[in-house]
Amino acid sequence: MEALLAETSIAELCRKYSINQSQFYKWNKEFLEAGKKRLSGDVTREATSSEVTELKKENARLKEMVADLVLRYDIVKKSLDMLD
């Protein structure tokens, strides 16, 4: 945001936050492109790698829960079949 306000030079900002200027310009381009997409009505976005990692963990946890429930269901069903 500081760069958009143009109160400080890009070189000075990069020194302040210890980032490479080429990285700054890459992030700036991505930020502006995302803004253009949002303004044009495109609300989809790419997931970050940390979001993908968290989703994979959640997916594995849910699969494990479903497998456990299926096993419990089978056990109950077999128990009920034995009673008949």
C-alpha positions as CSV (number, residue, x, y, z in Angstrom):
1,M,0.0,0.0,0.0
2,E,2.9,2.3,0.7
3,A,4.0,1.9,-2.9
4,L,0.6,2.8,-4.2
5,L,0.5,6.0,-2.2
6,A,3.9,6.9,-3.8
7,E,5.1,8.5,-0.6
8,T,8.3,6.4,-0.6
9,S,10.4,5.2,-3.6
10,I,10.2,1.5,-4.5
11,A,14.0,1.1,-3.8
12,E,13.5,2.6,-0.4
13,L,10.5,0.3,0.4
14,C,12.5,-2.7,-0.8
15,R,15.4,-1.9,1.5
16,K,13.0,-1.2,4.4
17,Y,11.3,-4.6,4.1
18,S,14.4,-6.5,2.8
19,I,12.9,-7.7,-0.5
20,N,14.3,-7.7,-4.0
21,Q,12.9,-5.1,-6.3
22,S,12.1,-7.8,-8.9
23,Q,10.1,-9.6,-6.3
24,F,8.3,-6.4,-5.5
25,Y,7.3,-5.8,-9.1
26,K,6.2,-9.4,-9.5
27,W,3.9,-9.0,-6.4
28,N,2.7,-5.6,-7.6
29,K,1.8,-7.1,-11.0
30,E,-0.1,-10.0,-9.4
31,F,-1.9,-7.6,-7.1
32,L,-3.0,-5.3,-9.9
33,E,-4.1,-8.2,-12.1
34,A,-6.2,-9.7,-9.3
35,G,-7.8,-6.3,-8.7
36,K,-8.7,-6.0,-12.4
37,K,-10.2,-9.5,-12.3
38,R,-12.3,-8.7,-9.2
39,L,-13.5,-5.4,-10.7
40,S,-14.6,-7.2,-13.9
41,G,-16.7,-9.6,-11.8
42,D,-14.3,-12.6,-11.7
43,V,-14.4,-13.7,-8.1
44,T,-12.5,-16.9,-8.4
45,R,-8.9,-17.0,-7.2
46,E,-6.0,-19.4,-7.0
47,A,-5.4,-21.1,-3.6
48,T,-2.1,-20.4,-1.9
49,S,0.2,-23.3,-1.2
50,S,-0.6,-23.1,2.5
51,E,-4.3,-23.2,1.8
52,V,-3.8,-26.3,-0.4
53,T,-1.8,-28.0,2.3
54,E,-4.5,-27.3,4.9
55,L,-7.2,-28.5,2.5
56,K,-5.2,-31.7,1.9
57,K,-4.9,-32.3,5.6
58,E,-8.7,-31.7,6.1
59,N,-9.5,-34.0,3.2
60,A,-7.4,-36.8,4.7
61,R,-9.0,-36.3,8.1
62,L,-12.5,-36.4,6.6
63,K,-11.7,-39.5,4.6
64,E,-10.5,-41.2,7.8
65,M,-13.7,-40.2,9.5
66,V,-15.8,-41.6,6.7
67,A,-13.9,-44.9,6.7
68,D,-14.4,-45.2,10.5
69,L,-18.1,-44.5,10.1
70,V,-18.4,-47.1,7.3
71,L,-16.7,-49.7,9.5
72,R,-19.0,-48.9,12.4
73,Y,-22.0,-49.1,10.2
74,D,-20.9,-52.5,8.9
75,I,-20.4,-53.8,12.4
76,V,-23.8,-52.6,13.6
77,K,-25.5,-54.0,10.5
78,K,-23.9,-57.4,10.9
79,S,-24.8,-57.4,14.6
80,L,-28.4,-56.6,13.7
81,D,-28.4,-59.3,11.0
82,M,-27.2,-61.9,13.6
83,L,-30.1,-61.0,15.9
84,D,-32.7,-61.8,13.2
